[in-house]
Structures are given as structure tokens and as C-alpha cells.
Amino acid sequence: MKFTFVTLFENLIRPYFEDSILKRALQSGLIEIEFFNPRDFTTNKHNKVDDYQVGGGAGLLLGVQPLFDTLKKIKDTHPDAYFIFPAPAGKPFKQIDAKRLALKKNIVFVNGRYEGIDERVVETFANEVFSLGDYVLTGGELASCVFSDAISRNIEGVLGNQSSLDEESFENELLEAPSFSKPAFYEGKSVPSEFLKGNHAKIANLKIEMAKLKTKYFRPDLFARKSARR
């Protein structure tokens, strides 16, 4: 999997891949990252990439020419490119999207700045537009890091124990059951007694019930949708 980041600020993204699981995935060749800076494609004599909004409006936009030419170059040289635009107007990014997108060969994250991106660029190049949440960030880089992290975890070999994905939150539309580390007793608090008896079938059933209770408490919306499908 190759992640291509279109951004004015490479240093906001690159450090995220310099530690832990994603660093190992890079070193093993399971993922690649590359960067394109629209500033390298601008024809403006002052090397500007922002411009005023046609028709007026507060703030500047990431201009159409530099970004359009950047993405055209990527599309011409990356036949498998799949363009994703992080934006508040997009559909919410979910675990099912992370799993689906992990099968792609090259995902291109187009990161806006200022007041956003000229809509003609989105209409021409976007395969999908995703939102991280119902709030506005100063740019798309943080969302791109989140999306690429979630996708990477679903690429075979990235996690040391791939079966751990089966118990993560949002699998089967439930939050992950509460987890406990050793020691079993600490500061007067104990883990559930069933966890200490060694009956793995009963432990598995208990985790399912705990996952349901946790989901009902923290995400009643998610629990209601799952219940309605029964």
C-alpha cells in the first residue's frame, strides 16, 4: 500500500510514521509514503498557492491551478491512485471504510488549508470525501494521519497479531469489551472473577455481554442500530 499525501506541510505528517507499528510497516515494505507539495506546481511568480474567493467571502482558498496540476501529475504517473479528500462536508469515516480501503494499492490524501479547496478540484479528482468529525480543523493533515493509521492496521502483516482485529471496537457494531492487565488485584480492585477461572468459552461469552453493556452505555446510538437489525 502506498499513501501519497498532497500537503503544504510535509513535516506535520512524516513524524507520525517514525515510531511504533507504522514505522515497522514502513521498514518491512508493507506500506510506503510519499509527498507532493502544490507549491512545487504553482505558476504564480510569487510562488503563492492561495487565492481570493470568486464572489467574495472571508478567507483565502487553496487555489485551483497549483492543486489541479499537482493532482493531474499524480493521476498521470500513478495509475492506481485513489483520491480521498478530508473535509467536514464528507461522510463520517468508519471502521468499515478502513477495512475496505486497506485493499487499495495507492491512496492519495488531498489536504486542504486556509478556507478549503476550490470545488472544481474536488469534482474533478475526488473518489471519496471523508469527515473526521463535526468540527473544523486548520487543515486536512491530522485527518489524513488518522485515516492512514486506521487503514494500515487492516493491511495484512502490519499488526503483529492479526487476529486482534477481531476483538476491536466497531467489529460486529459493538465497542470492544473492557480489558484488564496484571495483576488481577490492585488497590482493592479486582478483575471480573470469571477471568481468573480459565474457562475460555465462558470468558468469551462474558466479553460479548460486557461489549454490549459498554456499547449501550457509551454509544446508545450504535447499540440502538444493532438492536434494530435483529
Stockholm file with secondary structure:
# STOCKHOLM 1.0

chainA/1-230         MKFTFVTLFENLIRPYFEDSILKRALQSGLIEIEFFNPRDFTTNKHNKVDDYQVGGGAGLLLGVQPLFDTLKKIKDTHPDAYFIFPAPAGKPFKQIDAKRLALKKNIVFVNGRYEGIDERVVETFANEVFSLGDYVLTGGELASCVFSDAISRNIEGVLGNQSSLDEESFENELLEAPSFSKPAFYEGKSVPSEFLKGNHAKIANLKIEMAKLKTKYFRPDLFARKSARR
#=GR chainA/1-230 SS CEEEEECSCGGGTGGGGSSHHHHHHHHTTSCEEEEECGGGGCCCTTCCCEECCTTCCSSCEECHHHHHHHHHHHHHHCTTEEEEEEEEEEEECCHHHHHHHTTCSEEEEECCCBTCBCHHHHHHHCSEEEESSSSCCSCSHHHHHHHHHHHHTTSTTSSSSGGGGGGSTTGGGSCCCCCCCSCSEETTEECCGGGGSCCHHHHHHHHHHHHHHHHHHHCHHHHHHHHHTC
#=GC SS_cons         CEEEEECSCGGGTGGGGSSHHHHHHHHTTSCEEEEECGGGGCCCTTCCCEECCTTCCSSCEECHHHHHHHHHHHHHHCTTEEEEEEEEEEEECCHHHHHHHTTCSEEEEECCCBTCBCHHHHHHHCSEEEESSSSCCSCSHHHHHHHHHHHHTTSTTSSSSGGGGGGSTTGGGSCCCCCCCSCSEETTEECCGGGGSCCHHHHHHHHHHHHHHHHHHHCHHHHHHHHHTC
//
